[in-house]
Amino acid sequence: MASFMDALGFESCTLDGVKEHTYARATGNGDLRIVIYTSVTGHPANRLAAGRRKGRDAIRVTLFEGEQYVRGSKRVNRTQNWRLNMLKRIEAMEDSVI
């Protein structure tokens, strides 16, 4: 997950009170950023590092302005097409702020 997010230009970040892994990238004008929440951490072969069972992880794509939550999209389940589905959510979020 970390290498995939890095390839998309997202950086790991920490948010107060959030136990999930979070990644953020600036978008649009001003102080807007897309924040991804996920419990997926490592390679699926390592069950402890991978998060929950396949299909049970919810990856959330959200938009923040500064520290203020603006909106989110439909969650992405970690299934076979999770990468493509997450890319679609990110693209839609970016298109909405242009």
C-alpha positions in Angstrom: 0.0 0.0 0.0 2.8 2.4 0.9 4.6 2.0 -2.4 1.3 2.4 -4.3 0.5 5.6 -2.5 4.0 6.9 -2.9 3.7 6.3 -6.7 0.6 8.4 -6.7 2.3 11.3 -4.9 0.7 10.7 -1.5 2.7 11.0 1.7 2.1 9.2 4.9 0.7 11.5 7.6 -0.8 11.2 11.1 -4.1 12.7 12.2 -5.0 13.1 15.9 -7.2 10.3 17.2 -7.0 8.3 14.0 -5.7 4.7 14.3 -5.8 3.9 10.6 -2.9 4.7 8.3 -3.4 8.0 6.5 -1.9 9.4 3.3 -2.4 13.0 2.0 -1.7 14.9 -1.2 -2.4 18.6 -2.0 -5.0 19.2 -4.7 -6.7 22.2 -6.3 -6.2 25.7 -5.0 -5.6 26.9 -1.5 -5.3 24.5 1.4 -7.2 21.6 -0.1 -5.8 18.1 0.2 -7.1 14.6 -0.4 -6.7 12.3 2.6 -6.8 8.5 2.3 -7.7 6.4 5.3 -6.8 2.7 5.3 -6.0 -0.2 7.5 -4.0 -1.9 4.7 -0.4 -1.7 5.6 1.8 -4.3 4.0 1.8 -7.3 1.7 -1.2 -9.6 1.8 1.0 -12.6 2.4 1.7 -11.2 5.9 -1.8 -11.3 7.5 -0.9 -9.1 10.4 0.6 -6.5 8.2 -2.1 -6.6 5.6 -5.0 -5.4 7.7 -8.4 -7.2 7.7 -9.5 -10.0 5.5 -9.9 -9.3 1.8 -13.1 -7.4 1.2 -13.3 -6.2 4.8 -10.9 -3.3 4.7 -12.6 0.0 3.9 -10.3 2.5 2.1 -11.8 6.0 2.4 -11.0 8.9 0.1 -11.8 12.3 1.7 -11.3 16.0 1.0 -10.0 18.4 3.7 -9.5 22.1 3.7 -6.8 22.7 6.2 -7.8 20.6 9.2 -11.5 20.8 8.3 -13.3 17.7 6.7 -15.1 18.8 3.6 -16.5 15.6 2.1 -15.8 11.9 1.4 -16.6 9.5 -1.4 -18.1 6.0 -1.4 -15.7 3.7 0.4 -13.4 1.3 -1.5 -13.4 -2.3 -0.4 -10.1 -4.2 -0.7 -11.1 -6.6 -3.4 -9.3 -7.5 -6.6 -10.0 -4.1 -8.2 -9.3 -1.9 -5.2 -6.5 0.1 -6.8 -8.6 1.0 -9.9 -11.6 1.8 -7.7 -9.5 4.0 -5.5 -8.0 5.8 -8.5 -11.5 6.6 -9.7 -12.5 8.1 -6.3 -9.3 10.2 -6.3 -9.9 11.4 -9.8 -13.5 12.3 -9.1 -12.5 14.2 -6.0 -9.8 16.1 -7.9 -12.3 16.9 -10.7 -14.7 18.3 -8.2 -12.3 21.0 -6.9 -10.9 22.2 -10.2 
